[in-house]
Amino acid sequence: MMVDLKPDEVEKLLRLRDRLLRLHSLNMVKINHSIMELVCAKHLIQRGFDVEIEHLLNGVSCDIYASKGYGTHIVEVETGFVPPENALDPTTYLRARIASKITRYSRYSDKFSLGAPQYYVMQIPHIFSRPPRMRGEEEIAEVKRLCDLYYRNPPVTLGEVRNARIHSLYIVDVDSLKVSEMGLEDYLERAALWSV
């Protein structure tokens, strides 16, 4: 993982690794999620960002918080894990999880991205592909209802859904330790092939 990094970049990545190891020893993070965070962090560090992992924002922890100059970027990593209690509604659960992450986190940064392994096709609600002024009240309410099925502490507001945005997707290849960044429209076109 360190081969193609400059010495100062290695130091930054090792600091993040050590933080994740501490959190793992406290049973606060899972290893499959953590390695994806590190691969995404490496990608951002190589692009000149200062990166924090498991960063606290207004009482909630975001996976990756990166800053560069006056700009900020949040990346939320998704593995596609479905808890046993949602074994009978996995698609709805994951759609709600994705919608909730976009709605909850995007307001805290200039740029918001979701990261996922290349074998997981996220079902992102199409409302997020349009600017807020182009979103209808009924579809906003529908996304809120979806989020409220599983995430009510605290519940998202209609205003948060209306203004939520996602700028890109990080396709994470853990085997080769690489990230490919993709625009939302391109991702939605490709993901549509797997939608039922």
Residue pairs with C-beta under 8 A, 6 or more apart in sequence:
1 13
1 38
1 39
1 42
1 177
2 10
2 13
4 46
5 13
5 42
5 45
5 46
9 42
9 45
9 46
12 45
12 50
12 51
13 38
13 41
13 42
13 45
16 37
16 38
16 41
16 51
16 52
16 53
17 38
19 53
19 54
20 29
20 34
20 37
20 38
20 53
20 54
23 29
23 34
23 54
24 30
24 31
24 34
28 54
29 54
30 79
32 79
33 63
33 77
33 79
35 174
36 77
36 79
36 115
36 117
36 172
36 174
37 53
37 54
37 63
37 64
37 77
38 53
39 172
39 173
39 174
39 177
39 178
39 179
40 63
40 64
40 75
40 77
40 115
40 170
40 172
40 179
41 51
41 53
41 64
41 66
42 177
42 179
43 170
43 178
43 179
43 181
44 51
44 64
44 66
44 73
44 75
45 51
47 68
48 68
49 66
49 67
49 68
49 73
50 66
50 67
50 68
51 64
51 65
51 66
52 64
52 65
52 66
53 63
53 64
53 65
54 61
54 62
54 63
55 61
55 62
55 64
55 65
57 65
57 105
57 108
58 108
60 104
60 105
62 74
62 76
62 105
62 108
63 74
63 75
63 76
63 77
63 115
64 73
64 74
64 75
64 76
64 77
64 115
65 72
65 73
65 74
65 109
66 72
66 73
66 74
66 75
67 73
71 110
71 111
72 108
72 109
72 110
72 111
73 109
73 110
73 111
73 112
73 113
74 105
74 106
74 108
74 109
74 111
74 112
74 113
75 112
75 113
75 114
75 115
75 170
76 101
76 105
76 112
76 113
76 114
76 115
77 114
77 115
77 116
77 172
78 97
78 98
78 101
78 114
78 115
78 116
78 120
78 122
79 116
79 117
79 120
80 94
80 116
80 117
80 120
80 122
82 90
82 93
82 94
83 93
86 93
86 150
91 123
92 146
92 149
93 150
94 122
94 123
95 123
95 125
95 146
96 146
96 147
96 149
96 150
96 151
97 150
97 151
98 114
98 122
98 123
98 124
98 125
99 124
99 125
99 128
99 143
99 146
99 147
99 161
100 147
100 150
100 151
100 156
101 114
102 112
102 114
102 124
102 128
102 164
102 165
102 166
103 143
103 147
103 156
103 160
103 161
103 164
104 151
104 156
104 160
105 112
106 112
106 163
106 164
106 165
106 166
107 160
107 163
107 164
111 167
111 168
112 165
112 166
112 167
113 166
113 167
113 168
113 169
113 170
113 181
114 122
114 124
114 166
114 169
114 170
115 169
115 170
115 171
115 172
115 179
116 122
116 169
116 170
116 171
116 172
117 171
117 172
117 173
117 174
118 171
118 172
118 173
121 190
121 191
121 194
122 169
122 187
122 191
123 191
123 195
124 166
124 184
124 187
124 188
124 191
125 143
125 146
126 188
127 135
127 139
127 140
127 143
127 161
128 164
128 165
128 166
128 184
129 184
129 185
129 188
131 165
132 162
132 163
132 165
135 162
140 158
140 161
140 162
141 158
143 161
144 155
144 156
144 157
144 158
144 161
147 155
147 156
147 161
148 155
148 156
166 184
167 184
168 181
168 182
168 183
168 184
169 181
169 182
169 183
169 184
169 187
170 179
170 180
170 181
170 182
171 179
171 180
171 181
171 182
172 178
172 179
173 179
173 180
